[in-house]
Amino acid sequence: MSNTSNLININQTVGGYSLNQYLAVLVPLKLVVTLYLFYKAKLPLIYAKYFGRIFHYMTFPFITILQSAGLRGNLFDAVDDQVYLGAIQMYWNIPGLKMHGIKGVVNLCDEYQGPQKEYKKHDIDQLYVPVIDHYEPSVSEIRQCITFIQDQISLGHKVLVHCKAGRGRSGAVMICYVALTKKLSLIDAQKYLVEKRSKVRKSLYKQKSVIAFYNQYCK
């Protein structure tokens, strides 16, 4: 019996620390490392997808409060006369969309499919292109989004392109749209976009998919 007790004590105290003490350090450390890899788009996609969705629902109430208080900048900004770039849209934002004459929405949030039923009620067309947060859309996804934008404009509709914050995923689509439609270099398209929405990622013009799209469609 004493041998068993000694074995239990050895298992529970390694290097002078109990198992609970090890877990108290390792679990938060693992979470911090995972969060860092997620923000750097280094997690395997299968893990990033689920982590992104969990993280979205954990942070969404806080983000909503900040947005309502005006601490996250404008919900969306005009890029030109027909197209807007902005943040995640909820059902209570629909009156604002209608006020601006927006009839088409490009949603790049993998973590949130948008207020689909409400969009249908208000005759708003949504293109849902799920891209994981902090990862960039592919060339084909960027092309799909721009084709939808151009189709909506041809119908006389204004379009909103959004992700969660209106910085990265939607910014990647919009820098390509600006470069394509205004015949600008990526650096000039980046400057143009920052003038329209100052919070967009400042390194969009360096992203691989953005460069690949530009080389394929804008030259």
N, CA, C and O of each residue as an XYZ file, in Angstrom:
876
protein
N       0.839     -1.213      0.000
C       0.000      0.000      0.000
C       0.870      1.258      0.000
O       0.572      2.236     -0.686
N       1.960      1.212      0.790
C       2.844      2.362      0.861
C       3.546      2.597     -0.463
O       3.780      3.740     -0.854
N       3.894      1.476     -1.178
C       4.528      1.617     -2.484
C       3.608      2.311     -3.469
O       4.044      3.149     -4.259
N       2.323      1.956     -3.417
C       1.329      2.578     -4.295
C       1.208      4.058     -3.997
O       1.112      4.878     -4.910
N       1.213      4.400     -2.714
C       1.109      5.806     -2.326
C       2.311      6.597     -2.808
O       2.184      7.731     -3.271
N       3.510      5.965     -2.687
C       4.715      6.645     -3.151
C       4.678      6.881     -4.643
O       5.108      7.928     -5.126
N       4.147      5.872     -5.398
C       4.050      5.995     -6.852
C       3.121      7.129     -7.233
O       3.410      7.902     -8.146
N       1.995      7.225     -6.522
C       1.038      8.298     -6.777
C       1.685      9.652     -6.516
O       1.502     10.597     -7.283
N       2.454      9.737     -5.411
C       3.108     10.997     -5.089
C       4.132     11.395     -6.143
O       4.269     12.568     -6.490
N       4.874     10.353     -6.661
C       5.853     10.632     -7.704
C       5.170     11.159     -8.950
O       5.647     12.104     -9.577
N       4.033     10.536     -9.312
C       3.306     10.953    -10.510
C       2.706     12.341    -10.360
O       2.576     13.092    -11.326
N       2.350     12.655     -9.142
C       1.671     13.924     -8.928
C       2.642     15.076     -8.657
O       2.265     16.241     -8.785
N       3.877     14.768     -8.288
C       4.856     15.825     -8.038
C       6.116     15.535     -8.838
O       6.959     14.734     -8.435
N       6.223     16.191     -9.957
C       7.385     16.045    -10.826
C       8.195     17.334    -10.740
O       7.687     18.424    -10.999
N       9.464     17.186    -10.371
C      10.319     18.367    -10.256
C       9.841     19.325     -9.185
O      10.109     20.525     -9.249
N       9.135     18.797     -8.203
C       8.662     19.640     -7.113
C       7.345     20.338     -7.389
O       6.855     21.093     -6.548
N       6.759     20.092     -8.571
C       5.493     20.730     -8.934
C       4.418     19.666     -9.105
O       4.690     18.578     -9.612
N       3.214     19.976     -8.688
C       2.105     19.036     -8.838
C       1.591     19.045    -10.269
O       1.874     19.963    -11.039
N       0.833     18.012    -10.611
C       0.234     17.922    -11.942
C      -0.667     19.122    -12.205
O      -0.678     19.662    -13.311
N      -1.411     19.534    -11.208
C      -2.301     20.693    -11.370
C      -1.516     21.972    -11.656
O      -1.962     22.829    -12.418
N      -0.345     22.087    -11.037
C       0.487     23.271    -11.285
C       1.026     23.281    -12.712
O       1.092     24.325    -13.360
N       1.413     22.088    -13.190
C       1.863     21.990    -14.578
C       0.740     22.368    -15.536
O       0.946     23.125    -16.484
N      -0.445     21.835    -15.277
C      -1.585     22.121    -16.154
C      -1.951     23.600    -16.119
O      -2.345     24.174    -17.134
N      -1.818     24.210    -14.946
C      -2.154     25.631    -14.813
C      -1.257     26.499    -15.690
O      -1.650     27.592    -16.096
N      -0.057     26.011    -15.980
C       0.867     26.744    -16.852
C       0.706     26.321    -18.304
O       0.663     27.165    -19.199
N       0.618     25.018    -18.538
C       0.619     24.495    -19.907
C      -0.641     24.846    -20.685
O      -0.560     25.156    -21.873
N      -1.804     24.805    -20.041
C      -3.059     25.076    -20.751
C      -3.114     26.522    -21.260
O      -3.384     26.730    -22.443
N      -2.867     27.532    -20.406
C      -2.841     28.913    -20.934
C      -1.742     29.118    -21.975
O      -1.934     29.842    -22.952
N      -0.572     28.467    -21.759
C       0.526     28.602    -22.718
C       0.125     28.042    -24.076
O       0.414     28.636    -25.115
N      -0.539     26.904    -24.057
C      -1.002     26.296    -25.307
C      -2.003     27.208    -26.007
O      -1.971     27.348    -27.230
N      -2.893     27.829    -25.232
C      -3.885     28.739    -25.802
C      -3.209     29.960    -26.423
O      -3.590     30.397    -27.509
N      -2.209     30.509    -25.735
C      -1.491     31.681    -26.251
C      -0.763     31.335    -27.544
O      -0.801     32.104    -28.504
N      -0.100     30.182    -27.573
C       0.619     29.753    -28.777
C      -0.354     29.541    -29.927
O      -0.086     29.947    -31.058
N      -1.494     28.899    -29.633
C      -2.510     28.668    -30.667
C      -3.040     29.985    -31.208
O      -3.207     30.142    -32.417
N      -3.304     30.930    -30.318
C      -3.809     32.238    -30.733
C      -2.780     32.969    -31.593
O      -3.128     33.604    -32.587
N      -1.519     32.873    -31.203
C      -0.446     33.513    -31.981
C      -0.365     32.910    -33.383
O      -0.292     33.639    -34.372
N      -0.378     31.585    -33.466
C      -0.312     30.910    -34.765
C      -1.531     31.241    -35.615
O      -1.427     31.361    -36.836
N      -2.695     31.391    -34.966
C      -3.927     31.744    -35.674
C      -3.810     33.141    -36.279
O      -4.148     33.346    -37.445
N      -3.335     34.093    -35.490
C      -3.192     35.469    -35.978
C      -2.147     35.575    -37.083
O      -2.232     36.449    -37.946
N      -1.165     34.685    -37.053
C      -0.123     34.684    -38.082
C      -0.483     33.785    -39.263
O       0.327     33.597    -40.170
N      -1.710     33.223    -39.252
C      -2.172     32.327    -40.325
C      -1.231     31.139    -40.501
O      -0.938     30.728    -41.624
N      -0.755     30.584    -39.367
C       0.171     29.454    -39.404
C      -0.469     28.148    -38.930
O       0.151     27.088    -39.022
N      -1.688     28.214    -38.433
C      -2.367     26.994    -38.006
C      -2.798     26.189    -39.228
O      -3.165     26.776    -40.246
N      -2.762     24.852    -39.152
C      -3.361     24.054    -40.228
C      -4.821     24.467    -40.413
O      -5.518     24.745    -39.438
N      -5.277     24.506    -41.649
C      -6.608     25.040    -41.946
C      -7.717     24.353    -41.164
O      -8.662     25.009    -40.724
N      -7.613     23.043    -40.987
C      -8.680     22.311    -40.300
C      -8.827     22.787    -38.856
O      -9.938     22.818    -38.326
N      -7.707     23.163    -38.208
C      -7.760     23.690    -36.845
C      -8.131     25.170    -36.850
O      -8.885     25.629    -35.992
N      -7.606     25.904    -37.807
C      -7.883     27.339    -37.884
C      -9.367     27.604    -38.094
O      -9.915     28.555    -37.536
N     -10.019     26.770    -38.893
C     -11.448     26.946    -39.164
C     -12.258     26.894    -37.872
O     -13.074     27.778    -37.611
N     -12.029     25.853    -37.059
C     -12.804     25.700    -35.830
C     -12.385     26.710    -34.771
O     -13.228     27.236    -34.045
N     -11.094     26.983    -34.681
C     -10.628     27.971    -33.710
C     -11.186     29.345    -34.051
O     -11.586     30.098    -33.163
N     -11.212     29.670    -35.347
C     -11.742     30.960    -35.777
C     -13.200     31.140    -35.414
O     -13.619     32.221    -34.999
N     -13.976     30.074    -35.572
C     -15.403     30.166    -35.245
C     -15.621     30.295    -33.742
O     -16.454     31.083    -33.295
N     -14.867     29.518    -32.966
C     -14.977     29.614    -31.511
C     -14.560     31.008    -31.040
O     -15.238     31.625    -30.219
N     -13.447     31.488    -31.566
C     -12.933     32.807    -31.185
C     -13.926     33.904    -31.559
O     -14.089     34.876    -30.822
N     -14.590     33.746    -32.706
C     -15.589     34.731    -33.138
C     -16.710     34.849    -32.116
O     -17.065     35.955    -31.710
N     -17.270     33.716    -31.695
C     -18.405     33.764    -30.771
C     -17.982     34.200    -29.373
O     -18.786     34.752    -28.623
N     -16.722     33.953    -29.022
C     -16.226     34.414    -27.720
C     -16.050     35.929    -27.690
O     -16.302     36.566    -26.667
N     -15.622     36.500    -28.799
C     -15.293     37.935    -28.828
C     -16.402     38.808    -29.399
O     -16.352     40.032    -29.272
N     -17.398     38.198    -30.022
C     -18.404     38.987    -30.729
C     -19.146     39.989    -29.836
O     -19.319     41.136    -30.246
N     -19.595     39.598    -28.620
C     -20.285     40.599    -27.779
C     -19.421     41.825    -27.496
O     -19.907     42.956    -27.537
N     -18.142     41.598    -27.211
C     -17.219     42.701    -26.925
C     -17.036     43.584    -28.155
O     -17.035     44.811    -28.050
N     -16.882     42.958    -29.320
C     -16.701     43.704    -30.567
C     -17.947     44.519    -30.891
O     -17.846     45.656    -31.351
N     -19.119     43.943    -30.654
C     -20.380     44.644    -30.909
C     -20.492     45.898    -30.052
O     -20.930     46.948    -30.523
N     -20.090     45.776    -28.783
C     -20.125     46.931    -27.879
C     -19.183     48.030    -28.377
O     -19.545     49.207    -28.400
N     -17.976     47.635    -28.774
C     -17.010     48.616    -29.282
C     -17.518     49.293    -30.548
O     -17.362     50.502    -30.719
N     -18.130     48.502    -31.440
C     -18.653     49.058    -32.683
C     -19.786     50.035    -32.401
O     -19.858     51.107    -33.002
N     -20.668     49.657    -31.485
C     -21.803     50.521    -31.138
C     -21.340     51.823    -30.499
O     -21.979     52.864    -30.649
N     -20.220     51.752    -29.785
C     -19.683     52.944    -29.121
C     -18.822     53.787    -30.057
O     -18.313     54.838    -29.668
N     -18.666     53.317    -31.292
C     -17.872     54.061    -32.264
C     -16.377     53.944    -32.069
O     -15.617     54.780    -32.556
N     -15.942     52.895    -31.349
C     -14.522     52.730    -31.049
C     -13.798     51.846    -32.059
O     -12.597     51.612    -31.927
N     -14.513     51.355    -33.061
C     -13.878     50.531    -34.098
C     -13.946     51.201    -35.466
O     -13.764     50.549    -36.494
N     -14.207     52.496    -35.469
C     -14.305     53.205    -36.741
C     -15.662     53.001    -37.390
O     -16.580     52.461    -36.772
N     -15.786     53.432    -38.631
C     -17.052     53.297    -39.355
C     -17.369     51.834    -39.622
O     -16.472     51.009    -39.798
N     -18.660     51.528    -39.648
C     -19.080     50.167    -39.968
C     -18.702     49.829    -41.399
O     -18.273     48.711    -41.686
N     -18.859     50.789    -42.294
C     -18.357     50.624    -43.663
C     -18.071     51.989    -44.271
O     -18.589     53.010    -43.819
N     -17.234     51.986    -45.306
C     -16.829     53.221    -45.989
C     -16.943     53.037    -47.496
O     -16.763     51.936    -48.016
N     -17.245     54.129    -48.188
C     -17.356     54.088    -49.646
C     -15.971     54.019    -50.275
O     -15.087     54.811    -49.948
N     -15.795     53.059    -51.184
C     -14.560     52.951    -51.960
C     -14.696     53.741    -53.256
O     -13.749     54.381    -53.712
N     -15.880     53.685    -53.835
C     -16.236     54.539    -54.975
C     -17.747     54.752    -54.934
O     -18.368     54.521    -53.896
N     -18.336     55.177    -56.014
C     -19.767     55.500    -56.005
C     -20.659     54.267    -55.877
O     -21.824     54.385    -55.497
N     -20.127     53.089    -56.190
C     -20.949     51.879    -56.187
C     -20.572     50.856    -55.116
O     -21.390     50.006    -54.763
N     -19.358     50.924    -54.599
C     -18.852     49.842    -53.746
C     -18.398     50.365    -52.385
O     -17.754     51.409    -52.277
N     -18.757     49.600    -51.348
C     -18.380     49.921    -49.976
C     -17.544     48.782    -49.395
O     -17.679     47.626    -49.797
N     -16.688     49.126    -48.455
C     -15.858     48.157    -47.740
C     -16.129     48.307    -46.258
O     -16.104     49.419    -45.730
N     -16.392     47.190    -45.575
C     -16.725     47.340    -44.172
C     -16.617     46.086    -43.338
O     -16.030     45.082    -43.742
N     -17.216     46.182    -42.140
C     -17.136     45.130    -41.135
C     -18.386     44.254    -41.170
O     -19.318     44.494    -41.938
N     -18.374     43.252    -40.330
C     -19.435     42.249    -40.263
C     -20.809     42.897    -40.101
O     -20.963     43.883    -39.380
N     -21.796     42.332    -40.777
C     -23.148     42.882    -40.778
C     -24.121     41.960    -40.044
O     -24.118     40.744    -40.237
N     -24.948     42.566    -39.202
C     -25.995     41.833    -38.497
C     -27.356     42.285    -39.021
O     -27.440     43.213    -39.825
N     -28.413     41.630    -38.564
C     -29.745     41.959    -39.081
C     -30.141     43.396    -38.759
O     -30.894     44.024    -39.504
N     -29.623     43.913    -37.633
C     -29.997     45.288    -37.262
C     -29.258     46.345    -38.094
O     -29.559     47.535    -37.997
N     -28.298     45.912    -38.904
C     -27.588     46.847    -39.791
C     -28.276     47.027    -41.136
O     -27.888     47.896    -41.916
N     -29.294     46.215    -41.419
C     -29.936     46.247    -42.735
C     -30.545     47.612    -43.072
O     -30.424     48.043    -44.219
N     -31.193     48.313    -42.136
C     -31.691     49.657    -42.480
C     -30.588     50.582    -42.998
O     -30.826     51.391    -43.895
N     -29.383     50.464    -42.437
C     -28.263     51.275    -42.908
C     -27.848     50.910    -44.319
O     -27.486     51.780    -45.111
N     -27.898     49.620    -44.637
C     -27.590     49.182    -46.000
C     -28.602     49.756    -46.980
O     -28.242     50.263    -48.042
N     -29.866     49.669    -46.608
C     -30.928     50.167    -47.489
C     -30.826     51.679    -47.673
O     -31.092     52.198    -48.757
N     -30.445     52.377    -46.616
C     -30.323     53.832    -46.686
C     -29.257     54.244    -47.706
O     -29.375     55.284    -48.353
N     -28.213     53.411    -47.841
C     -27.142     53.700    -48.797
C     -27.404     53.072    -50.164
O     -26.576     53.175    -51.068
N     -28.550     52.426    -50.310
C     -28.886     51.822    -51.599
C     -28.111     50.554    -51.903
O     -27.971     50.176    -53.066
N     -27.604     49.890    -50.865
C     -26.823     48.662    -51.053
C     -27.761     47.476    -51.253
O     -28.587     47.172    -50.392
N     -27.624     46.816    -52.392
C     -28.485     45.676    -52.731
C     -27.698     44.379    -52.893
O     -28.285     43.312    -53.075
N     -26.383     44.469    -52.827
C     -25.531     43.287    -52.931
C     -24.504     43.276    -51.817
O     -23.946     44.317    -51.469
N     -24.252     42.094    -51.253
C     -23.291     41.958    -50.161
C     -22.350     40.795    -50.464
O     -22.791     39.701    -50.815
N     -21.058     41.044    -50.326
C     -20.054     39.977    -50.395
C     -19.567     39.727    -48.973
O     -18.975     40.607    -48.349
N     -19.817     38.532    -48.469
C     -19.462     38.167    -47.101
C     -18.307     37.165    -47.131
O     -18.462     36.049    -47.626
N     -17.152     37.567    -46.602
C     -15.966     36.709    -46.605
C     -15.700     36.049    -45.258
O     -14.622     35.492    -45.048
N     -16.664     36.103    -44.344
C     -16.483     35.533    -43.008
C     -16.793     34.041    -42.992
O     -17.955     33.649    -43.096
N     -15.777     33.217    -42.864
C     -16.023     31.785    -42.683
C     -16.816     31.536    -41.406
O     -17.630     30.616    -41.332
N     -16.562     32.372    -40.405
C     -17.132     32.162    -39.081
C     -18.581     32.612    -38.954
O     -19.206     32.366    -37.922
N     -19.132     33.264    -39.975
C     -20.498     33.800    -39.867
C     -21.109     33.959    -41.253
O     -20.551     34.649    -42.106
N     -22.257     33.320    -41.478
C     -22.871     33.306    -42.803
C     -23.774     34.502    -43.083
O     -24.356     34.604    -44.163
N     -23.891     35.401    -42.119
C     -24.701     36.595    -42.353
C     -26.177     36.376    -42.068
O     -26.620     35.234    -41.941
N     -26.953     37.466    -41.964
C     -28.401     37.375    -41.701
C     -29.165     37.004    -42.972
O     -29.867     37.837    -43.544
N     -29.027     35.766    -43.407
C     -29.522     35.354    -44.715
C     -31.030     35.538    -44.880
O     -31.492     36.004    -45.922
N     -31.794     35.172    -43.853
C     -33.255     35.311    -43.946
C     -33.656     36.778    -44.076
O     -34.552     37.123    -44.846
N     -32.985     37.629    -43.319
C     -33.306     39.058    -43.379
C     -32.908     39.652    -44.724
O     -33.613     40.508    -45.259
N     -31.788     39.203    -45.269
C     -31.390     39.674    -46.596
C     -32.459     39.337    -47.633
O     -32.800     40.165    -48.478
N     -32.979     38.122    -47.561
C     -34.007     37.704    -48.520
C     -35.270     38.553    -48.371
O     -35.891     38.928    -49.366
N     -35.642     38.851    -47.137
C     -36.830     39.673    -46.892
C     -36.693     41.053    -47.525
O     -37.668     41.625    -48.010
N     -35.482     41.573    -47.514
C     -35.242     42.935    -48.007
C     -34.653     42.955    -49.416
O     -34.170     43.986    -49.885
N     -34.700     41.804    -50.083
C     -34.256     41.714    -51.483
C     -32.798     42.135    -51.645
O     -32.448     42.870    -52.569
N     -31.962     41.659    -50.735
C     -30.519     41.900    -50.803
C     -29.830     40.593    -51.178
O     -30.017     39.576    -50.511
N     -29.043     40.621    -52.231
C     -28.312     39.430    -52.677
C     -26.986     39.329    -51.935
O     -26.221     40.291    -51.873
N     -26.721     38.145    -51.373
C     -25.446     37.934    -50.692
C     -24.638     36.851    -51.399
O     -25.154     35.779    -51.711
N     -23.372     37.144    -51.645
C     -22.412     36.131    -52.080
C     -21.590     35.757    -50.856
O     -20.889     36.596    -50.291
N     -21.677     34.502    -50.452
C     -20.944     34.025    -49.276
C     -19.706     33.262    -49.733
O     -19.808     32.191    -50.332
N     -18.544     33.822    -49.445
C     -17.264     33.199    -49.807
C     -16.487     32.988    -48.506
O     -15.770     33.889    -48.071
N     -16.617     31.823    -47.883
C     -16.013     31.607    -46.565
C     -14.490     31.526    -46.592
O     -13.912     30.590    -47.143
N     -13.862     32.516    -45.992
C     -12.403     32.551    -45.852
C     -12.097     32.653    -44.359
O     -12.667     33.495    -43.665
N     -11.214     31.813    -43.872
C     -10.886     31.790    -42.450
C     -10.225     33.103    -42.036
O      -9.393     33.649    -42.761
N     -10.604     33.595    -40.871
C     -10.064     34.856    -40.362
C      -8.536     34.799    -40.295
O      -7.961     33.801    -39.861
N      -7.898     35.871    -40.726
C      -6.443     36.045    -40.765
C      -5.766     35.294    -41.910
O      -4.546     35.364    -42.058
N      -6.544     34.580    -42.716
C      -6.013     33.941    -43.921
C      -6.494     34.746    -45.124
O      -7.500     35.449    -45.027
N      -5.807     34.659    -46.234
C      -6.185     35.471    -47.386
C      -6.986     34.662    -48.399
O      -6.754     33.463    -48.556
N      -7.928     35.307    -49.086
C      -8.688     34.606    -50.127
C      -7.778     34.206    -51.280
O      -6.772     34.861    -51.552
N      -8.149     33.119    -51.952
C      -7.377     32.654    -53.102
C      -7.652     33.538    -54.316
O      -8.559     34.370    -54.291
N      -6.879     33.358    -55.359
C      -7.084     34.117    -56.598
C      -8.475     33.851    -57.154
O      -9.163     34.781    -57.576
N      -8.894     32.588    -57.157
C     -10.223     32.253    -57.694
C     -11.333     32.857    -56.846
O     -12.362     33.269    -57.380
N     -11.137     32.915    -55.528
C     -12.141     33.530    -54.651
C     -12.206     35.038    -54.876
O     -13.290     35.620    -54.891
N     -11.058     35.663    -55.049
C     -11.041     37.101    -55.342
C     -11.764     37.371    -56.656
O     -12.559     38.306    -56.754
N     -11.488     36.558    -57.653
C     -12.135     36.720    -58.957
C     -13.644     36.520    -58.845
O     -14.416     37.260    -59.454
N     -14.063     35.531    -58.075
C     -15.491     35.276    -57.859
C     -16.173     36.492    -57.237
O     -17.266     36.877    -57.652
N     -15.530     37.086    -56.253
C     -16.088     38.269    -55.587
C     -16.193     39.451    -56.548
O     -17.217     40.133    -56.585
N     -15.148     39.692    -57.318
C     -15.146     40.835    -58.236
C     -16.173     40.647    -59.347
O     -16.812     41.611    -59.768
N     -16.333     39.430    -59.818
C     -17.366     39.153    -60.831
C     -18.749     39.470    -60.281
O     -19.572     40.070    -60.972
N     -19.009     39.066    -59.033
C     -20.295     39.367    -58.385
C     -20.487     40.876    -58.262
O     -21.565     41.393    -58.554
N     -19.447     41.577    -57.834
C     -19.530     43.039    -57.703
C     -19.891     43.676    -59.038
O     -20.785     44.519    -59.107
N     -19.206     43.278    -60.081
C     -19.448     43.855    -61.404
C     -20.840     43.516    -61.922
O     -21.480     44.343    -62.571
N     -21.310     42.312    -61.640
C     -22.667     41.921    -62.045
C     -23.708     42.766    -61.317
O     -24.689     43.201    -61.920
N     -23.496     42.997    -60.025
C     -24.427     43.819    -59.250
C     -24.434     45.261    -59.751
O     -25.494     45.876    -59.869
N     -23.262     45.793    -60.043
C     -23.175     47.165    -60.554
C     -23.899     47.288    -61.886
O     -24.551     48.297    -62.154
N     -23.785     46.258    -62.721
C     -24.457     46.286    -64.029
C     -25.978     46.306    -63.884
O     -26.691     46.732    -64.793
N     -26.470     45.838    -62.723
C     -27.906     45.867    -62.439
C     -28.328     47.180    -61.782
O     -29.504     47.381    -61.477
N     -27.370     48.061    -61.570
C     -27.663     49.336    -60.920
C     -27.643     49.257    -59.408
O     -28.159     50.147    -58.731
N     -27.044     48.184    -58.862
C     -27.009     47.988    -57.415
C     -25.681     48.446    -56.830
O     -24.638     48.349    -57.477
N     -25.729     48.939    -55.614
C     -24.511     49.202    -54.858
C     -24.158     47.951    -54.056
O     -25.027     47.144    -53.728
N     -22.866     47.803    -53.746
C     -22.379     46.561    -53.144
C     -21.519     46.852    -51.917
O     -20.709     47.778    -51.916
N     -21.709     46.048    -50.876
C     -20.840     46.082    -49.702
C     -19.999     44.813    -49.671
O     -20.528     43.708    -49.789
N     -18.696     44.974    -49.514
C     -17.783     43.842    -49.341
C     -17.295     43.880    -47.895
O     -16.762     44.894    -47.446
N     -17.474     42.781    -47.169
C     -17.082     42.813    -45.755
C     -16.483     41.489    -45.290
O     -16.725     40.427    -45.863
N     -15.693     41.601    -44.227
C     -15.264     40.444    -43.446
C     -15.620     40.791    -41.996
O     -16.655     41.417    -41.765
N     -14.818     40.413    -41.037
C     -15.172     40.721    -39.654
C     -14.911     42.183    -39.307
O     -15.741     42.833    -38.672
N     -13.757     42.696    -39.725
C     -13.382     44.067    -39.369
C     -13.282     45.001    -40.560
O     -13.166     46.214    -40.391
N     -13.325     44.441    -41.774
C     -13.143     45.283    -42.953
C     -11.700     45.703    -43.128
O     -11.413     46.819    -43.560
N     -10.779     44.785    -42.784
C      -9.345     45.097    -42.855
C      -8.585     44.167    -43.796
O      -7.907     44.619    -44.718
N      -8.707     42.854    -43.551
C      -7.859     41.889    -44.222
C      -8.482     41.158    -45.395
O      -8.127     41.409    -46.547
N      -9.412     40.253    -45.108
C     -10.000     39.434    -46.170
C     -10.734     40.281    -47.198
O     -10.513     40.144    -48.402
N     -11.606     41.152    -46.718
C     -12.335     42.025    -47.646
C     -11.397     43.056    -48.261
O     -11.587     43.475    -49.403
N     -10.381     43.462    -47.499
C      -9.391     44.391    -48.035
C      -8.633     43.797    -49.206
O      -8.319     44.502    -50.165
N      -8.336     42.497    -49.137
C      -7.632     41.820    -50.232
C      -8.460     41.843    -51.511
O      -7.932     42.066    -52.601
N      -9.760     41.612    -51.369
C     -10.649     41.669    -52.542
C     -10.683     43.079    -53.103
O     -10.624     43.277    -54.317
N     -10.780     44.058    -52.213
C     -10.964     45.427    -52.678
C      -9.707     46.031    -53.290
O      -9.812     46.836    -54.215
N      -8.526     45.669    -52.805
C      -7.320     46.211    -53.440
C      -7.202     45.674    -54.864
O      -6.731     46.374    -55.760
N      -7.634     44.426    -55.067
C      -7.626     43.851    -56.418
C      -8.685     44.517    -57.294
O      -8.451     44.788    -58.472
N      -9.850     44.776    -56.706
C     -10.920     45.459    -57.447
C     -10.465     46.853    -57.870
O     -10.678     47.260    -59.012
N      -9.845     47.574    -56.959
C      -9.374     48.934    -57.255
C      -8.288     48.904    -58.329
O      -8.318     49.694    -59.273
N      -7.331     47.988    -58.178
C      -6.252     47.888    -59.168
C      -6.803     47.545    -60.550
O      -6.344     48.077    -61.561
N      -7.794     46.648    -60.581
C      -8.370     46.206    -61.854
C      -9.197     47.298    -62.516
O      -9.013     47.586    -63.698
N     -10.104     47.905    -61.762
C     -11.059     48.844    -62.358
C     -10.477     50.234    -62.575
O     -10.920     50.963    -63.462
N      -9.495     50.600    -61.775
C      -8.916     51.944    -61.899
C      -7.539     51.910    -62.556
O      -6.880     52.937    -62.718
N      -7.121     50.691    -62.930
C      -5.840     50.507    -63.641
C      -4.674     51.115    -62.863
O      -3.870     51.878    -63.400
N      -4.609     50.754    -61.588
C      -3.547     51.244    -60.708
C      -2.563     50.130    -60.382
O      -2.899     48.948    -60.461
N      -1.351     50.513    -60.018
C      -0.405     49.539    -59.476
C      -0.893     49.118    -58.094
O      -1.741     49.790    -57.507
N      -0.368     48.019    -57.572
C      -0.797     47.570    -56.249
C      -0.441     48.586    -55.169
O      -1.212     48.788    -54.231
N       0.703     49.217    -55.291
C       1.089     50.230    -54.296
C       0.126     51.417    -54.344
O      -0.292     51.916    -53.300
N      -0.225     51.867    -55.538
C      -1.167     52.983    -55.663
C      -2.573     52.569    -55.230
O      -3.309     53.364    -54.645
N      -2.940     51.324    -55.521
C      -4.248     50.822    -55.087
C      -4.305     50.743    -53.567
O      -5.345     51.022    -52.969
N      -3.194     50.364    -52.939
C      -3.116     50.332    -51.478
C      -3.310     51.736    -50.906
O      -4.083     51.921    -49.965
N      -2.619     52.714    -51.463
C      -2.749     54.098    -50.998
C      -4.183     54.592    -51.164
O      -4.732     55.242    -50.275
N      -4.778     54.277    -52.305
C      -6.159     54.691    -52.577
C      -7.099     54.092    -51.532
O      -7.976     54.778    -51.007
N      -6.905     52.802    -51.237
C      -7.794     52.111    -50.307
C      -7.647     52.652    -48.890
O      -8.639     52.804    -48.177
N      -6.422     52.941    -48.481
C      -6.180     53.500    -47.147
C      -6.840     54.870    -47.009
O      -7.331     55.217    -45.935
N      -6.853     55.642    -48.086
C      -7.526     56.945    -48.055
C      -9.028     56.784    -47.846
O      -9.665     57.619    -47.205
N      -9.583     55.718    -48.386
C     -11.029     55.489    -48.277
C     -11.415     54.842    -46.944
O     -12.449     55.166    -46.360
N     -10.564     53.920    -46.474
C     -10.816     53.250    -45.192
C      -9.468     53.058    -44.497
O      -8.714     52.141    -44.821
N      -9.184     53.920    -43.556
C      -7.841     53.998    -42.973
C      -7.437     52.743    -42.202
O      -6.246     52.493    -42.016
N      -8.411     51.950    -41.750
C      -8.079     50.795    -40.924
C      -7.734     49.548    -41.728
O      -7.430     48.517    -41.129
N      -7.768     49.596    -43.063
C      -7.420     48.398    -43.828
C      -5.963     48.014    -43.564
O      -5.133     48.860    -43.231
N      -5.677     46.738    -43.717
C      -4.312     46.256    -43.521
C      -3.367     46.982    -44.474
O      -3.635     47.090    -45.670
N      -2.268     47.473    -43.933
C      -1.349     48.299    -44.729
C      -0.419     47.488    -45.624
O       0.312     48.052    -46.439
N      -0.445     46.175    -45.474
C       0.455     45.325    -46.271
C      -0.300     44.458    -47.276
O       0.217     43.432    -47.718
N      -1.509     44.857    -47.636
C      -2.305     44.064    -48.577
C      -1.568     43.840    -49.895
O      -1.628     42.757    -50.478
N      -0.881     44.869    -50.348
C      -0.210     44.797    -51.655
C       0.934     43.786    -51.686
O       1.445     43.463    -52.758
N       1.341     43.283    -50.518
C       2.418     42.294    -50.430
C       1.900     40.857    -50.375
O       2.692     39.918    -50.457
N       0.589     40.669    -50.238
C       0.046     39.328    -50.065
C       0.140     38.509    -51.355
O      -0.028     39.028    -52.458
N       0.414     37.219    -51.183
C       0.671     36.346    -52.329
C      -0.506     36.288    -53.296
O      -0.320     36.406    -54.507
N      -1.712     36.107    -52.771
C      -2.883     35.993    -53.650
C      -3.172     37.308    -54.366
O      -3.591     37.316    -55.524
N      -2.947     38.404    -53.675
C      -3.159     39.725    -54.278
C      -2.185     39.931    -55.438
O      -2.574     40.376    -56.518
N      -0.933     39.605    -55.205
C       0.081     39.738    -56.265
C      -0.234     38.811    -57.433
O      -0.107     39.201    -58.594
N      -0.646     37.580    -57.121
C      -0.969     36.614    -58.175
C      -2.162     37.080    -59.002
O      -2.159     36.949    -60.226
N      -3.188     37.627    -58.333
C      -4.349     38.144    -59.058
C      -3.932     39.301    -59.955
O      -4.328     39.368    -61.119
N      -3.142     40.198    -59.417
C      -2.700     41.367    -60.190
C      -1.928     40.935    -61.440
O      -2.158     41.456    -62.531
N      -1.028     39.994    -61.271
C      -0.229     39.524    -62.410
C      -1.078     38.813    -63.461
O      -0.776     38.857    -64.654
N      -2.145     38.157    -62.999
C      -2.988     37.395    -63.922
C      -4.033     38.250    -64.628
O      -4.325     38.022    -65.801
N      -4.600     39.232    -63.928
C      -5.747     39.961    -64.473
C      -5.509     41.451    -64.721
O      -6.277     42.075    -65.454
N      -4.482     42.025    -64.139
C      -4.335     43.482    -64.202
C      -3.187     43.955    -65.084
O      -2.965     45.158    -65.220
N      -2.470     43.039    -65.673
C      -1.342     43.450    -66.522
C      -1.678     43.257    -67.991
O      -0.852     43.548    -68.857
